Amino acid sequence: MIPLTEIAQTLVRSTLKPGDIAIDATVGNGFDTQFLAESVGPTGTVYGFDIQLAAVQATSRRLADACLNNVHLLERDHAEMQSAIPREFHGRVSAIMWNLGYLPGGDKQLTTALQSTLAAIQSGLVLLAGGGIMTIIAYTGHPGGFEETAAVEALLRGLNPHEYLFTEPSPAPNRISPPRLFVVRRCIG
């Protein structure tokens, strides 16, 4: 079975081009941040958000090791992305990626929070360009994860289908607490 992170990156790769603007809404250990930075190239820009200093520092080291300097890392809640992204980029972001839950290798008690995540996704919808993509990997196995995943799914299923296309390209396997991949594409025009 192909990991959901790989499926998400494949979908995003098909949308991004050099010079684009992208957001990693939950930088964690920086894997998606690095992927986005490489995908948009030196003429593109990536904004990365995480509330944990350890995540921002780990991502900063990863980017330095890869000689990538087209990323703005912000130790801020992803719910603040709309106010943190320069206004001239609103409606021009080509891709936004989320990995909900906790920082792998970090404190499992520090997780994304339902209300913050919903606010962040709503901000992301405003920032997303026509033809842009949003991927959200939701993990159900931590305290509050099932509720967060259900609320995210409900929000996305309720989007105007004339403006956004919602899919779940890889349905959850028959496991007790499977992660889920949600994808939203903003319609062009």
C-alpha positions as CSV (number, residue, x, y, z in Angstrom):
1,M,0.0,0.0,0.0
2,I,1.3,3.4,-1.0
3,P,1.7,5.8,2.1
4,L,-0.8,8.6,2.1
5,T,2.1,11.1,2.4
6,E,3.4,9.9,-0.9
7,I,-0.1,10.0,-2.6
8,A,-0.5,13.6,-1.3
9,Q,2.9,14.7,-2.7
10,T,2.2,13.0,-6.0
11,L,-1.1,15.0,-6.3
12,V,0.5,18.2,-5.3
13,R,3.5,17.7,-7.7
14,S,1.0,17.5,-10.6
15,T,-0.3,21.0,-9.7
16,L,2.9,22.9,-8.7
17,K,5.2,24.6,-11.1
18,P,8.3,26.7,-10.7
19,G,7.6,30.1,-9.3
20,D,4.4,29.1,-7.4
21,I,3.4,29.9,-3.9
22,A,2.8,27.0,-1.5
23,I,2.0,26.5,2.2
24,D,3.0,23.7,4.6
25,A,0.3,24.3,7.3
26,T,1.9,21.9,9.8
27,V,5.7,21.7,9.1
28,G,6.5,19.0,11.6
29,N,9.9,17.5,10.7
30,G,9.9,19.4,7.4
31,F,9.4,16.6,4.8
32,D,6.5,18.3,3.1
33,T,8.2,21.7,3.5
34,Q,11.3,20.5,1.7
35,F,9.2,18.8,-1.0
36,L,7.2,22.1,-1.6
37,A,10.4,24.2,-1.7
38,E,12.0,21.9,-4.2
39,S,8.8,21.8,-6.3
40,V,8.3,25.6,-6.6
41,G,12.1,26.1,-7.2
42,P,14.2,29.1,-6.3
43,T,11.7,31.5,-7.9
44,G,8.8,30.2,-5.8
45,T,7.9,30.8,-2.2
46,V,6.8,28.5,0.6
47,Y,5.3,29.5,3.9
48,G,5.6,27.0,6.7
49,F,3.6,27.1,10.0
50,D,4.0,25.2,13.2
51,I,3.3,26.2,16.8
52,Q,6.1,24.1,18.1
53,L,9.6,25.6,18.2
54,A,11.1,22.1,17.9
55,A,9.3,21.6,14.6
56,V,10.4,25.0,13.2
57,Q,14.0,24.3,14.2
58,A,14.0,20.7,12.7
59,T,12.6,22.0,9.5
60,S,15.1,24.9,9.4
61,R,17.9,22.4,9.7
62,R,16.5,20.2,7.0
63,L,16.1,23.1,4.6
64,A,19.6,24.4,5.3
65,D,21.1,20.9,4.7
66,A,19.2,20.9,1.3
67,C,20.4,24.4,0.5
68,L,16.9,25.7,0.2
69,N,16.2,29.3,1.0
70,N,12.8,30.0,-0.5
71,V,10.9,29.2,2.7
72,H,9.5,31.5,5.3
73,L,9.1,29.5,8.6
74,L,6.6,30.9,11.1
75,E,6.2,29.7,14.7
76,R,2.5,30.4,14.5
77,D,-0.8,28.6,14.6
78,H,-1.9,27.5,11.2
79,A,-5.2,29.2,11.9
80,E,-3.3,32.5,11.6
81,M,-2.2,31.8,8.0
82,Q,-4.6,34.2,6.3
83,S,-3.2,37.2,8.3
84,A,0.4,35.9,8.1
85,I,0.5,35.5,4.3
86,P,0.9,38.8,2.4
87,R,-2.4,40.1,1.1
88,E,-1.1,40.2,-2.5
89,F,-0.8,36.4,-2.4
90,H,-4.4,35.8,-1.3
91,G,-6.1,33.7,-3.9
92,R,-2.7,32.9,-5.5
93,V,-1.5,30.0,-3.4
94,S,-1.1,26.9,-5.6
95,A,-0.9,24.2,-2.9
96,I,-1.5,23.8,0.8
97,M,-0.5,20.7,2.7
98,W,-1.5,19.5,6.2
99,N,-0.5,16.5,8.3
100,L,-2.8,16.7,11.4
101,G,-2.0,15.1,14.7
102,Y,1.2,15.3,16.6
103,L,4.9,15.9,15.8
104,P,6.5,12.6,15.0
105,G,9.1,12.0,17.6
106,G,7.7,14.8,19.7
107,D,5.3,15.2,22.6
108,K,2.2,13.2,21.7
109,Q,0.2,15.3,24.0
110,L,0.7,18.4,21.7
111,T,-1.7,17.8,18.8
112,T,-3.5,19.9,16.3
113,A,-6.8,21.2,17.8
114,L,-10.2,20.9,16.2
115,Q,-11.2,24.6,16.2
116,S,-7.8,25.8,15.1
117,T,-7.7,23.2,12.3
118,L,-11.1,24.2,11.0
119,A,-10.2,27.9,11.1
120,A,-6.9,27.1,9.2
121,I,-8.7,25.1,6.5
122,Q,-11.2,27.9,6.0
123,S,-8.3,30.4,5.7
124,G,-6.7,28.1,3.2
125,L,-9.8,28.0,1.1
126,V,-9.6,31.8,0.8
127,L,-5.8,31.7,0.0
128,L,-6.1,28.9,-2.6
129,A,-5.8,29.9,-6.3
130,G,-8.2,28.7,-9.0
131,G,-6.8,25.3,-10.0
132,G,-4.9,25.0,-6.6
133,I,-4.9,22.0,-4.4
134,M,-5.2,21.3,-0.7
135,T,-4.2,18.0,0.9
136,I,-5.1,17.1,4.4
137,I,-3.9,13.9,6.1
138,A,-5.9,13.3,9.3
139,Y,-4.8,10.8,11.9
140,T,-7.5,9.3,14.1
141,G,-5.4,7.4,16.5
142,H,-4.6,10.1,19.1
143,P,-6.9,11.7,21.6
144,G,-9.3,14.0,19.8
145,G,-8.1,12.7,16.4
146,F,-11.3,11.0,15.5
147,E,-13.4,14.1,16.3
148,E,-11.0,16.3,14.4
149,T,-11.1,14.0,11.3
150,A,-14.9,13.9,11.4
151,A,-15.2,17.6,11.6
152,V,-12.7,18.2,8.8
153,E,-14.6,15.7,6.6
154,A,-17.9,17.4,7.4
155,L,-16.5,20.9,6.5
156,L,-15.0,19.7,3.2
157,R,-18.1,17.7,2.2
158,G,-20.2,20.9,2.8
159,L,-18.1,23.0,0.4
160,N,-19.9,24.5,-2.6
161,P,-19.2,22.0,-5.4
162,H,-19.3,24.8,-8.0
163,E,-16.2,26.3,-6.3
164,Y,-14.4,23.3,-4.8
165,L,-14.0,19.7,-5.7
166,F,-13.6,17.4,-2.6
167,T,-12.3,13.8,-2.9
168,E,-10.8,11.1,-0.8
169,P,-8.6,9.4,-3.3
170,S,-7.5,6.6,-1.0
171,P,-10.3,5.3,1.2
172,A,-9.4,4.3,4.7
173,P,-8.3,0.6,5.0
174,N,-10.2,-1.7,7.4
175,R,-8.2,-0.7,10.5
176,I,-9.4,0.6,13.9
177,S,-7.7,4.1,13.6
178,P,-6.7,4.6,10.0
179,P,-5.3,7.9,8.7
180,R,-7.3,9.6,6.0
181,L,-6.3,11.7,3.0
182,F,-8.7,14.5,2.0
183,V,-8.1,16.5,-1.2
184,V,-9.7,19.8,-2.2
185,R,-9.2,21.4,-5.6
186,R,-10.4,25.0,-6.2
187,C,-12.3,25.2,-9.5
188,I,-10.9,27.6,-12.1
189,G,-13.0,30.6,-13.0
